[in-house]
Amino acid sequence: LLIELINTVVQTVQPGQSVVYNTAAVRSTCGRERHRPGSAFVTLLPPGRYLVTFSGNIAVPTGETVGPISLAIAINGEPVRASTMTVTPAAVEQFFNVSGAVYIDVANNCCLNVSV
């Protein structure tokens, strides 16, 4: 299964919120993963092992205090600590590219929601 989600506009993500995806650029032919455009979550349905990756540009927005900023891949809303991506910009609007990956196992008769 493969799904590639993107967001084509800049968004401000508050602490504790998730990155929203507005477009499915690639979708598997079996369509067993679930994503609603404008949602931050992908539901993985079929049992198996998935490699979930994230790559994006992050910055501290204008008007905010400069300091470390982080994103992490989350399963059912709980961040996976090993996937945490952190940068420390020197100024607002200084963009950095971050990426992270994690394997997620979906058991039989189960499904998981994945977000960043």
C-alpha positions as CSV (number, residue, x, y, z in Angstrom):
1,L,0.0,0.0,0.0
2,L,1.2,3.5,-0.8
3,I,-0.3,6.9,-0.2
4,E,1.6,10.2,-0.6
5,L,-0.1,13.1,1.0
6,I,1.0,16.7,0.5
7,N,-0.1,20.2,1.6
8,T,0.3,22.8,-1.1
9,V,-0.1,25.9,1.1
10,V,1.9,27.1,4.1
11,Q,0.2,26.4,7.4
12,T,0.7,27.4,11.0
13,V,0.6,24.3,13.3
14,Q,0.1,25.1,17.0
15,P,1.7,23.0,19.7
16,G,-0.3,19.8,20.1
17,Q,-1.9,20.1,16.7
18,S,-1.3,18.0,13.6
19,V,-0.1,18.9,10.1
20,V,-3.1,18.9,7.6
21,Y,-2.8,17.4,4.2
22,N,-5.0,18.8,1.4
23,T,-4.1,16.5,-1.5
24,A,-3.4,12.8,-2.1
25,A,-0.6,13.0,-4.7
26,V,-0.4,9.2,-5.0
27,R,-2.9,6.6,-3.8
28,S,-2.6,2.9,-3.8
29,T,-4.8,1.0,-6.3
30,C,-6.4,-1.1,-3.6
31,G,-7.5,2.1,-1.7
32,R,-7.5,0.5,1.7
33,E,-5.9,3.4,3.5
34,R,-8.2,6.2,4.4
35,H,-7.6,9.9,4.2
36,R,-10.2,12.7,3.9
37,P,-8.8,15.9,2.1
38,G,-8.2,18.6,4.7
39,S,-7.6,16.1,7.4
40,A,-4.4,15.5,9.4
41,F,-5.0,11.7,9.8
42,V,-4.5,8.7,7.7
43,T,-6.1,5.5,8.8
44,L,-4.2,2.3,8.1
45,L,-6.6,-0.6,7.8
46,P,-4.9,-3.8,6.5
47,P,-2.8,-5.8,8.9
48,G,0.9,-5.5,8.2
49,R,4.1,-3.4,8.7
50,Y,4.2,0.1,7.2
51,L,7.1,2.5,6.8
52,V,5.7,5.9,7.5
53,T,7.9,8.8,6.4
54,F,7.5,12.6,6.7
55,S,9.5,15.4,5.1
56,G,8.7,19.1,5.2
57,N,9.9,22.6,5.7
58,I,9.4,24.2,9.1
59,A,10.1,27.6,10.6
60,V,9.1,29.8,13.5
61,P,6.4,32.2,12.1
62,T,6.7,36.0,12.3
63,G,5.6,37.3,15.6
64,E,6.5,34.2,17.5
65,T,9.5,33.7,19.9
66,V,12.6,32.1,18.2
67,G,13.5,28.7,19.8
68,P,13.6,25.0,19.1
69,I,10.6,23.6,17.1
70,S,9.7,20.0,16.6
71,L,7.4,17.6,14.8
72,A,6.9,13.9,15.3
73,I,5.0,11.1,13.7
74,A,2.1,10.1,15.9
75,I,0.1,6.9,16.2
76,N,-3.5,7.4,17.5
77,G,-2.4,10.9,18.6
78,E,0.6,9.8,20.6
79,P,3.9,11.0,19.3
80,V,6.6,8.4,18.5
81,R,9.6,9.8,20.3
82,A,12.1,8.1,17.9
83,S,10.5,10.0,15.0
84,T,11.0,13.5,16.6
85,M,12.4,16.1,14.2
86,T,13.8,19.2,15.9
87,V,15.5,22.3,14.6
88,T,16.6,25.6,16.3
89,P,16.4,28.5,13.9
90,A,18.3,31.7,14.6
91,A,15.4,33.9,13.4
92,V,11.7,33.8,12.4
93,E,10.9,32.7,8.9
94,Q,14.2,30.8,8.7
95,F,13.1,27.5,7.1
96,F,14.7,24.1,7.7
97,N,13.9,20.8,6.0
98,V,13.1,18.0,8.4
99,S,12.4,14.3,7.8
100,G,11.6,11.3,10.0
101,A,10.5,7.7,9.6
102,V,9.0,5.0,11.7
103,Y,7.8,1.4,11.2
104,I,4.2,0.9,12.3
105,D,2.7,-2.6,12.8
106,V,-1.1,-2.9,12.3
107,A,-2.5,-6.1,14.0
108,N,-5.3,-8.2,12.7
109,N,-8.8,-6.8,13.3
110,C,-7.3,-3.4,14.1
111,C,-6.6,-0.1,12.5
112,L,-4.4,2.8,13.4
113,N,-4.6,6.6,12.8
114,V,-1.3,8.2,11.8
115,S,-0.5,11.9,11.9
116,V,2.4,14.3,12.3
